[in-house]
Amino acid sequence: MRSTIKRIAAMALVVASALGLTVASGGTALAWGPACRNGEVATGFKFTGDGIKIRTRPAGNATVLGLGYRSHNLAGGGRHGDFIYVIDWTTNVRGWAPGAYVTWQCAGQTHPSG
């Protein structure tokens, strides 16, 4: 079972690279976003504000699982409409956050996720 998961993760990394997606550094989650430019190194995702609601599904009326803050370390995942699936490594909360409040970073520079 573990070897199957590793093979699937490896294939996902190949597909992500081919599509120009960045790969999150914490854990095995794929990060949504354009590839870094000019040899910059992907450093992950960040919230643009404090108290950002992380929800069970990509909808404004979905149950809130936790709150995200600028200081938290994130991995980004799939995108659905205006929402991005995030893993908040600081609190270990996984769910959907509004894309307007999530940025991706390359070599310390912040780029909008949307």
Secondary structure, 3 states (H helix, E strand, C coil): CHHHHHHHHHHHHHHHHHHCEEECCCCCCEEEEECCCCCCCEEEEEECCCCEEEECCCCCCCCEEEEECCCCCEEEEEEECCEEEEEECCCCEEEEEEHHHEEEEECCEEEECC
